[in-house]
Amino acid sequence: MKLSHLLKGIDVLGALGDISGDASDICYDSRRCGEGSLFVAIAGVELDGHDFVRDAVKRGAKYVVYDDEENISTPPGVVSIRVKNSRRALGRLGKNFHGNPSRDICLIGVTGTNGKTTIAYLLESILKSAGFHTGVTGTVNYRYGGNIFPALHTTPESLDLHRILREMVDAGVTHVVMEVSSHAIDLKRIYECEYDIGIFTNLSREHLDYHHTMEEYFLVKKRFFTDVIGGRVTVVNCDDPWGARLLDEIKTPVVTFGMGRLCDVSSTDVVISIDGINAKIRGPSGEFTVSSAMVGKFNLYNILAAAATAMSLGIPEEYIRSGIGALDAVPGRLEKVSKHGEPAVFVDYAHTGDALEKVLENLSDFKKGRIITVFGCGGDRDRTKRPVMGKIAARLSDLAIITSDNPRTEDPSRIMDEIEMGIDADSSRYSPEDIINGFSEKGYTVIADRRRAIDLAVSIAGKSDIVLVAGKGHEDYQIMGTEKFPFDDRVVVREALSGRRSGGIC
């Protein structure tokens, strides 16, 4: 493709060499460069593409786009193009190379700390019910037209994102639901996409190792609605305090959802049980009843967000109702793994204090026996949430089992020690042996081996007990050091439940 066409809309500060030629491809990873390609040097969290220019050229790159003039060295014969911002340029290059695919679809972006994945699944189900061809990019995977691809990031890098959107458009996709992470906003992965609707779910402590403060975290999220969405429709959770602030600070057309009657979309006659949700949804055009197999008040908020978005798109209530009812479960989102007659065992992705608290508070409403929680915290991530999650788990569980999550390059014992620091001193600490032999007071234990921790929780649970395995959700791996090992909480739970049956417990 002509380089002059690729550079349209990019703030070029200077160029050295002939820019009238053709680029065969675009790459931002030097290892993927080929003969005649254009390499974009972007600074990452750990590595800087400017350090890999020579490697890109060695592999065949003919053009180099960069923004760090002090940290660049291009060999003779290479066309070098200096831009104001390489990351922003990468998005525009991808947009130009792939023919601006987001213009040809209805693009819906979902951002916030919790609920993004569930809302994406709900909207996908509603849109399919209405007869649309739907694509999704998110935490669990990227999918469209029966194709499923593993998700390396919640939101792909900008070049990859435009490629995926082009593939979706060419396959006949009409609507795409995209989970938009705060990292993707801050790193400008989504700035060149043309969104039709943006959704704000909520905000709570997460990624503070990256954003440092809640204020900075909020301001990054806000940029999605001020810098990217523009004058398009924004759907906002008006019950969330950060959502209420967002409403005061943005100027886009807004549709609000929540439990209050002043919200544009709200609910009434709500019945939430361990078997699901039944409620009436009230919108601008009237009321209709929905039933869902999903559990918990926070999932009612997710349903309201999806319904409010669908209403904004003009989708009739019959398709909203049928789409919500057709979704049995979302992978790893309060997913019930056990069967009738067994203890109720749920696997959930909750890996923040707020998410864990919401899940446990909702499960407490259905409590007939004990609540047993298995959880940990990821290594090389926000350390401030560790004692917070320890305090919440111990307060809202009859037994909290602290275990390993994805320790990565950290010592798992240090992570678990920091979790334990948040637990009140008067809370009883039991040994695994004490728990097997029976315990009478609320308390906690520490078991580094996640499989052993899950096995213990399931083995001691009675039929009226609830077991929550939190933190990893849909993930089918565990990261230790820099390696991934197969590990799926849902599979391990099923194996533990099978062991109960073979042992004659159930």
MORATA-V696848 format. One record per residue. N is the residue number from 1. RES is the residue in one small letter. SS is DSSP state (alpha for helix, beta for strand, coil for the rest). PHI is phi in whole degrees, 0 to 359 (999 if undefined). Layout:
n=N res=RES ss=SS phi=PHI
n=N res=RES ss=SS phi=PHI
//
This chain:
n=1 res=m ss=coil phi=999
n=2 res=k ss=beta phi=303
n=3 res=l ss=alpha phi=298
n=4 res=s ss=alpha phi=299
n=5 res=h ss=alpha phi=288
n=6 res=l ss=alpha phi=298
n=7 res=l ss=coil phi=276
n=8 res=k ss=coil phi=299
n=9 res=g ss=coil phi=86
n=10 res=i ss=coil phi=260
n=11 res=d ss=coil phi=281
n=12 res=v ss=beta phi=275
n=13 res=l ss=beta phi=267
n=14 res=g ss=beta phi=177
n=15 res=a ss=beta phi=218
n=16 res=l ss=beta phi=238
n=17 res=g ss=coil phi=117
n=18 res=d ss=coil phi=276
n=19 res=i ss=coil phi=258
n=20 res=s ss=coil phi=265
n=21 res=g ss=coil phi=276
n=22 res=d ss=beta phi=248
n=23 res=a ss=coil phi=255
n=24 res=s ss=coil phi=284
n=25 res=d ss=coil phi=195
n=26 res=i ss=beta phi=237
n=27 res=c ss=beta phi=216
n=28 res=y ss=coil phi=240
n=29 res=d ss=coil phi=252
n=30 res=s ss=alpha phi=303
n=31 res=r ss=alpha phi=291
n=32 res=r ss=alpha phi=260
n=33 res=c ss=coil phi=285
n=34 res=g ss=coil phi=226
n=35 res=e ss=coil phi=299
n=36 res=g ss=coil phi=81
n=37 res=s ss=coil phi=276
n=38 res=l ss=beta phi=252
n=39 res=f ss=beta phi=258
n=40 res=v ss=beta phi=253
n=41 res=a ss=coil phi=273
n=42 res=i ss=coil phi=241
n=43 res=a ss=beta phi=273
n=44 res=g ss=coil phi=260
n=45 res=v ss=coil phi=291
n=46 res=e ss=coil phi=248
n=47 res=l ss=coil phi=239
n=48 res=d ss=beta phi=240
n=49 res=g ss=alpha phi=300
n=50 res=h ss=alpha phi=298
n=51 res=d ss=alpha phi=281
n=52 res=f ss=alpha phi=242
n=53 res=v ss=alpha phi=299
n=54 res=r ss=alpha phi=297
n=55 res=d ss=alpha phi=295
n=56 res=a ss=alpha phi=298
n=57 res=v ss=alpha phi=294
n=58 res=k ss=alpha phi=301
n=59 res=r ss=coil phi=272
n=60 res=g ss=coil phi=121
n=61 res=a ss=coil phi=300
n=62 res=k ss=coil phi=256
n=63 res=y ss=beta phi=232
n=64 res=v ss=beta phi=228
n=65 res=v ss=beta phi=253
n=66 res=y ss=beta phi=210
n=67 res=d ss=coil phi=229
n=68 res=d ss=coil phi=259
n=69 res=e ss=alpha phi=292
n=70 res=e ss=alpha phi=278
n=71 res=n ss=alpha phi=237
n=72 res=i ss=coil phi=220
n=73 res=s ss=coil phi=213
n=74 res=t ss=coil phi=254
n=75 res=p ss=coil phi=294
n=76 res=p ss=coil phi=301
n=77 res=g ss=coil phi=90
n=78 res=v ss=coil phi=261
n=79 res=v ss=beta phi=280
n=80 res=s ss=beta phi=250
n=81 res=i ss=beta phi=232
n=82 res=r ss=beta phi=268
n=83 res=v ss=beta phi=237
n=84 res=k ss=coil phi=290
n=85 res=n ss=coil phi=214
n=86 res=s ss=alpha phi=296
n=87 res=r ss=alpha phi=294
n=88 res=r ss=alpha phi=295
n=89 res=a ss=alpha phi=295
n=90 res=l ss=alpha phi=300
n=91 res=g ss=alpha phi=297
n=92 res=r ss=alpha phi=291
n=93 res=l ss=alpha phi=300
n=94 res=g ss=alpha phi=296
n=95 res=k ss=alpha phi=298
n=96 res=n ss=alpha phi=292
n=97 res=f ss=alpha phi=296
n=98 res=h ss=coil phi=261
n=99 res=g ss=coil phi=74
n=100 res=n ss=coil phi=50
n=101 res=p ss=alpha phi=295
n=102 res=s ss=alpha phi=294
n=103 res=r ss=alpha phi=290
n=104 res=d ss=alpha phi=263
n=105 res=i ss=coil phi=225
n=106 res=c ss=beta phi=269
n=107 res=l ss=beta phi=252
n=108 res=i ss=beta phi=243
n=109 res=g ss=beta phi=253
n=110 res=v ss=beta phi=243
n=111 res=t ss=beta phi=226
n=112 res=g ss=coil phi=138
n=113 res=t ss=coil phi=284
n=114 res=n ss=coil phi=239
n=115 res=g ss=coil phi=99
n=116 res=k ss=alpha phi=302
n=117 res=t ss=alpha phi=295
n=118 res=t ss=alpha phi=296
n=119 res=i ss=alpha phi=297
n=120 res=a ss=alpha phi=298
n=121 res=y ss=alpha phi=295
n=122 res=l ss=alpha phi=296
n=123 res=l ss=alpha phi=296
n=124 res=e ss=alpha phi=301
n=125 res=s ss=alpha phi=293
n=126 res=i ss=alpha phi=295
n=127 res=l ss=alpha phi=296
n=128 res=k ss=alpha phi=295
n=129 res=s ss=alpha phi=299
n=130 res=a ss=coil phi=277
n=131 res=g ss=coil phi=95
n=132 res=f ss=coil phi=273
n=133 res=h ss=coil phi=263
n=134 res=t ss=beta phi=243
n=135 res=g ss=beta phi=237
n=136 res=v ss=beta phi=222
n=137 res=t ss=beta phi=240
n=138 res=g ss=coil phi=194
n=139 res=t ss=coil phi=293
n=140 res=v ss=coil phi=285
n=141 res=n ss=beta phi=190
n=142 res=y ss=beta phi=249
n=143 res=r ss=beta phi=209
n=144 res=y ss=beta phi=190
n=145 res=g ss=coil phi=51
n=146 res=g ss=coil phi=84
n=147 res=n ss=beta phi=268
n=148 res=i ss=beta phi=230
n=149 res=f ss=beta phi=234
n=150 res=p ss=beta phi=296
n=151 res=a ss=coil phi=264
n=152 res=l ss=coil phi=280
n=153 res=h ss=coil phi=223
n=154 res=t ss=coil phi=306
n=155 res=t ss=coil phi=240
n=156 res=p ss=coil phi=297
n=157 res=e ss=coil phi=301
n=158 res=s ss=alpha phi=305
n=159 res=l ss=alpha phi=298
n=160 res=d ss=alpha phi=294
n=161 res=l ss=alpha phi=298
n=162 res=h ss=alpha phi=293
n=163 res=r ss=alpha phi=295
n=164 res=i ss=alpha phi=298
n=165 res=l ss=alpha phi=298
n=166 res=r ss=alpha phi=296
n=167 res=e ss=alpha phi=298
n=168 res=m ss=alpha phi=295
n=169 res=v ss=alpha phi=301
n=170 res=d ss=alpha phi=296
n=171 res=a ss=coil phi=272
n=172 res=g ss=coil phi=94
n=173 res=v ss=coil phi=293
n=174 res=t ss=coil phi=253
n=175 res=h ss=beta phi=227
n=176 res=v ss=beta phi=235
n=177 res=v ss=beta phi=254
n=178 res=m ss=beta phi=238
n=179 res=e ss=beta phi=285
n=180 res=v ss=coil phi=246
n=181 res=s ss=coil phi=277
n=182 res=s ss=alpha phi=294
n=183 res=h ss=alpha phi=298
n=184 res=a ss=alpha phi=297
n=185 res=i ss=alpha phi=290
n=186 res=d ss=alpha phi=296
n=187 res=l ss=coil phi=269
n=188 res=k ss=coil phi=60
n=189 res=r ss=coil phi=289
n=190 res=i ss=coil phi=247
n=191 res=y ss=coil phi=293
n=192 res=e ss=coil phi=262
n=193 res=c ss=coil phi=268
n=194 res=e ss=coil phi=256
n=195 res=y ss=coil phi=275
n=196 res=d ss=coil phi=261
n=197 res=i ss=beta phi=216
n=198 res=g ss=beta phi=239
n=199 res=i ss=beta phi=241
n=200 res=f ss=beta phi=249
n=201 res=t ss=coil phi=270
n=202 res=n ss=coil phi=182
n=203 res=l ss=coil phi=216
n=204 res=s ss=coil phi=212
n=205 res=r ss=coil phi=300
n=206 res=e ss=coil phi=191
n=207 res=h ss=coil phi=59
n=208 res=l ss=alpha phi=285
n=209 res=d ss=alpha phi=292
n=210 res=y ss=alpha phi=261
n=211 res=h ss=alpha phi=270
n=212 res=h ss=coil phi=77
n=213 res=t ss=coil phi=226
n=214 res=m ss=alpha phi=296
n=215 res=e ss=alpha phi=298
n=216 res=e ss=alpha phi=295
n=217 res=y ss=alpha phi=302
n=218 res=f ss=alpha phi=297
n=219 res=l ss=alpha phi=296
n=220 res=v ss=alpha phi=294
n=221 res=k ss=alpha phi=299
n=222 res=k ss=alpha phi=301
n=223 res=r ss=alpha phi=299
n=224 res=f ss=alpha phi=300
n=225 res=f ss=alpha phi=272
n=226 res=t ss=alpha phi=269
n=227 res=d ss=alpha phi=264
n=228 res=v ss=alpha phi=250
n=229 res=i ss=coil phi=295
n=230 res=g ss=coil phi=68
n=231 res=g ss=coil phi=268
n=232 res=r ss=coil phi=283
n=233 res=v ss=beta phi=286
n=234 res=t ss=beta phi=242
n=235 res=v ss=beta phi=253
n=236 res=v ss=beta phi=230
n=237 res=n ss=beta phi=284
n=238 res=c ss=coil phi=279
n=239 res=d ss=coil phi=277
n=240 res=d ss=coil phi=279
n=241 res=p ss=alpha phi=300
n=242 res=w ss=alpha phi=288
n=243 res=g ss=alpha phi=293
n=244 res=a ss=alpha phi=297
n=245 res=r ss=alpha phi=293
n=246 res=l ss=alpha phi=301
n=247 res=l ss=alpha phi=301
n=248 res=d ss=alpha phi=284
n=249 res=e ss=alpha phi=248
n=250 res=i ss=coil phi=245
n=251 res=k ss=coil phi=242
n=252 res=t ss=coil phi=282
n=253 res=p ss=coil phi=301
n=254 res=v ss=beta phi=236
n=255 res=v ss=beta phi=239
n=256 res=t ss=beta phi=256
n=257 res=f ss=beta phi=224
n=258 res=g ss=coil phi=163
n=259 res=m ss=coil phi=273
n=260 res=g ss=coil phi=282
n=261 res=r ss=coil phi=291
n=262 res=l ss=coil phi=282
n=263 res=c ss=coil phi=288
n=264 res=d ss=coil phi=296
n=265 res=v ss=beta phi=233
n=266 res=s ss=beta phi=218
n=267 res=s ss=beta phi=227
n=268 res=t ss=beta phi=211
n=269 res=d ss=beta phi=52
n=270 res=v ss=beta phi=276
n=271 res=v ss=beta phi=233
n=272 res=i ss=beta phi=242
n=273 res=s ss=beta phi=229
n=274 res=i ss=coil phi=291
n=275 res=d ss=coil phi=261
n=276 res=g ss=beta phi=148
n=277 res=i ss=beta phi=232
n=278 res=n ss=beta phi=233
n=279 res=a ss=beta phi=199
n=280 res=k ss=beta phi=261
n=281 res=i ss=beta phi=255
n=282 res=r ss=beta phi=255
n=283 res=g ss=beta phi=229
n=284 res=p ss=coil phi=302
n=285 res=s ss=coil phi=258
n=286 res=g ss=beta phi=132
n=287 res=e ss=beta phi=241
n=288 res=f ss=beta phi=208
n=289 res=t ss=beta phi=265
n=290 res=v ss=beta phi=232
n=291 res=s ss=beta phi=230
n=292 res=s ss=beta phi=221
n=293 res=a ss=coil phi=280
n=294 res=m ss=coil phi=287
n=295 res=v ss=coil phi=245
n=296 res=g ss=coil phi=105
n=297 res=k ss=alpha phi=296
n=298 res=f ss=alpha phi=296
n=299 res=n ss=alpha phi=286
n=300 res=l ss=alpha phi=295
n=301 res=y ss=alpha phi=298
n=302 res=n ss=alpha phi=296
n=303 res=i ss=alpha phi=297
n=304 res=l ss=alpha phi=297
n=305 res=a ss=alpha phi=297
n=306 res=a ss=alpha phi=295
n=307 res=a ss=alpha phi=295
n=308 res=a ss=alpha phi=297
n=309 res=t ss=alpha phi=294
n=310 res=a ss=alpha phi=298
n=311 res=m ss=alpha phi=297
n=312 res=s ss=alpha phi=297
n=313 res=l ss=coil phi=275
n=314 res=g ss=coil phi=79
n=315 res=i ss=coil phi=283
n=316 res=p ss=coil phi=299
n=317 res=e ss=alpha phi=298
n=318 res=e ss=alpha phi=297
n=319 res=y ss=alpha phi=281
n=320 res=i ss=alpha phi=296
n=321 res=r ss=alpha phi=297
n=322 res=s ss=alpha phi=290
n=323 res=g ss=alpha phi=294
n=324 res=i ss=alpha phi=296
n=325 res=g ss=alpha phi=291
n=326 res=a ss=alpha phi=282
n=327 res=l ss=coil phi=271
n=328 res=d ss=coil phi=283
n=329 res=a ss=coil phi=200
n=330 res=v ss=beta phi=248
n=331 res=p ss=coil phi=308
n=332 res=g ss=coil phi=72
n=333 res=r ss=beta phi=247
n=334 res=l ss=coil phi=43
n=335 res=e ss=beta phi=275
n=336 res=k ss=beta phi=281
n=337 res=v ss=coil phi=260
n=338 res=s ss=coil phi=278
n=339 res=k ss=coil phi=248
n=340 res=h ss=coil phi=301
n=341 res=g ss=coil phi=93
n=342 res=e ss=coil phi=256
n=343 res=p ss=coil phi=303
n=344 res=a ss=beta phi=285
n=345 res=v ss=beta phi=245
n=346 res=f ss=beta phi=242
n=347 res=v ss=beta phi=245
n=348 res=d ss=beta phi=220
n=349 res=y ss=coil phi=280
n=350 res=a ss=coil phi=311
n=351 res=h ss=coil phi=227
n=352 res=t ss=coil phi=232
n=353 res=g ss=alpha phi=300
n=354 res=d ss=alpha phi=298
n=355 res=a ss=alpha phi=295
n=356 res=l ss=alpha phi=296
n=357 res=e ss=alpha phi=296
n=358 res=k ss=alpha phi=297
n=359 res=v ss=alpha phi=297
n=360 res=l ss=alpha phi=292
n=361 res=e ss=alpha phi=296
n=362 res=n ss=alpha phi=291
n=363 res=l ss=alpha phi=293
n=364 res=s ss=alpha phi=298
n=365 res=d ss=coil phi=294
n=366 res=f ss=coil phi=255
n=367 res=k ss=coil phi=291
n=368 res=k ss=coil phi=241
n=369 res=g ss=coil phi=240
n=370 res=r ss=coil phi=252
n=371 res=i ss=beta phi=250
n=372 res=i ss=beta phi=244
n=373 res=t ss=beta phi=243
n=374 res=v ss=beta phi=250
n=375 res=f ss=beta phi=200
n=376 res=g ss=coil phi=206
n=377 res=c ss=coil phi=226
n=378 res=g ss=coil phi=289
n=379 res=g ss=coil phi=278
n=380 res=d ss=coil phi=59
n=381 res=r ss=coil phi=226
n=382 res=d ss=coil phi=313
n=383 res=r ss=coil phi=280
n=384 res=t ss=alpha phi=293
n=385 res=k ss=alpha phi=278
n=386 res=r ss=alpha phi=296
n=387 res=p ss=alpha phi=295
n=388 res=v ss=alpha phi=298
n=389 res=m ss=alpha phi=292
n=390 res=g ss=alpha phi=298
n=391 res=k ss=alpha phi=296
n=392 res=i ss=alpha phi=294
n=393 res=a ss=alpha phi=298
n=394 res=a ss=alpha phi=292
n=395 res=r ss=alpha phi=288
n=396 res=l ss=alpha phi=259
n=397 res=s ss=coil phi=243
n=398 res=d ss=coil phi=282
n=399 res=l ss=beta phi=220
n=400 res=a ss=beta phi=253
n=401 res=i ss=beta phi=249
n=402 res=i ss=beta phi=278
n=403 res=t ss=coil phi=218
n=404 res=s ss=coil phi=271
n=405 res=d ss=coil phi=255
n=406 res=n ss=coil phi=247
n=407 res=p ss=coil phi=294
n=408 res=r ss=beta phi=53
n=409 res=t ss=coil phi=268
n=410 res=e ss=coil phi=272
n=411 res=d ss=coil phi=286
n=412 res=p ss=alpha phi=304
n=413 res=s ss=alpha phi=294
n=414 res=r ss=alpha phi=292
n=415 res=i ss=alpha phi=299
n=416 res=m ss=alpha phi=293
n=417 res=d ss=alpha phi=298
n=418 res=e ss=alpha phi=289
n=419 res=i ss=alpha phi=295
n=420 res=e ss=alpha phi=297
n=421 res=m ss=coil phi=299
n=422 res=g ss=coil phi=275
n=423 res=i ss=coil phi=278
n=424 res=d ss=coil phi=303
n=425 res=a ss=coil phi=298
n=426 res=d ss=coil phi=274
n=427 res=s ss=coil phi=280
n=428 res=s ss=beta phi=285
n=429 res=r ss=beta phi=260
n=430 res=y ss=coil phi=253
n=431 res=s ss=coil phi=274
n=432 res=p ss=alpha phi=306
n=433 res=e ss=alpha phi=295
n=434 res=d ss=alpha phi=301
n=435 res=i ss=alpha phi=292
n=436 res=i ss=alpha phi=299
n=437 res=n ss=coil phi=278
n=438 res=g ss=coil phi=109
n=439 res=f ss=coil phi=225
n=440 res=s ss=coil phi=250
n=441 res=e ss=coil phi=249
n=442 res=k ss=coil phi=300
n=443 res=g ss=beta phi=183
n=444 res=y ss=beta phi=208
n=445 res=t ss=beta phi=217
n=446 res=v ss=beta phi=233
n=447 res=i ss=coil phi=225
n=448 res=a ss=coil phi=295
n=449 res=d ss=coil phi=285
n=450 res=r ss=alpha phi=296
n=451 res=r ss=alpha phi=299
n=452 res=r ss=alpha phi=295
n=453 res=a ss=alpha phi=296
n=454 res=i ss=alpha phi=294
n=455 res=d ss=alpha phi=303
n=456 res=l ss=alpha phi=295
n=457 res=a ss=alpha phi=300
n=458 res=v ss=alpha phi=290
n=459 res=s ss=alpha phi=292
n=460 res=i ss=alpha phi=266
n=461 res=a ss=coil phi=286
n=462 res=g ss=coil phi=274
n=463 res=k ss=coil phi=296
n=464 res=s ss=coil phi=264
n=465 res=d ss=coil phi=275
n=466 res=i ss=beta phi=241
n=467 res=v ss=beta phi=245
n=468 res=l ss=beta phi=244
n=469 res=v ss=beta phi=252
n=470 res=a ss=beta phi=245
n=471 res=g ss=coil phi=117
n=472 res=k ss=coil phi=247
n=473 res=g ss=coil phi=54
n=474 res=h ss=coil phi=284
n=475 res=e ss=coil phi=300
n=476 res=d ss=coil phi=247
n=477 res=y ss=beta phi=210
n=478 res=q ss=beta phi=229
n=479 res=i ss=beta phi=261
n=480 res=m ss=beta phi=237
n=481 res=g ss=coil phi=67
n=482 res=t ss=coil phi=247
n=483 res=e ss=beta phi=249
n=484 res=k ss=beta phi=259
n=485 res=f ss=beta phi=239
n=486 res=p ss=beta phi=301
n=487 res=f ss=coil phi=194
n=488 res=d ss=coil phi=234
n=489 res=d ss=alpha phi=307
n=490 res=r ss=alpha phi=293
n=491 res=v ss=alpha phi=294
n=492 res=v ss=alpha phi=296
n=493 res=v ss=alpha phi=297
n=494 res=r ss=alpha phi=298
n=495 res=e ss=alpha phi=296
n=496 res=a ss=alpha phi=293
n=497 res=l ss=alpha phi=294
n=498 res=s ss=alpha phi=297
n=499 res=g ss=alpha phi=295
n=500 res=r ss=alpha phi=297
n=501 res=r ss=alpha phi=294
n=502 res=s ss=alpha phi=292
n=503 res=g ss=coil phi=272
n=504 res=g ss=coil phi=83
n=505 res=i ss=coil phi=282
n=506 res=c ss=coil phi=270
//
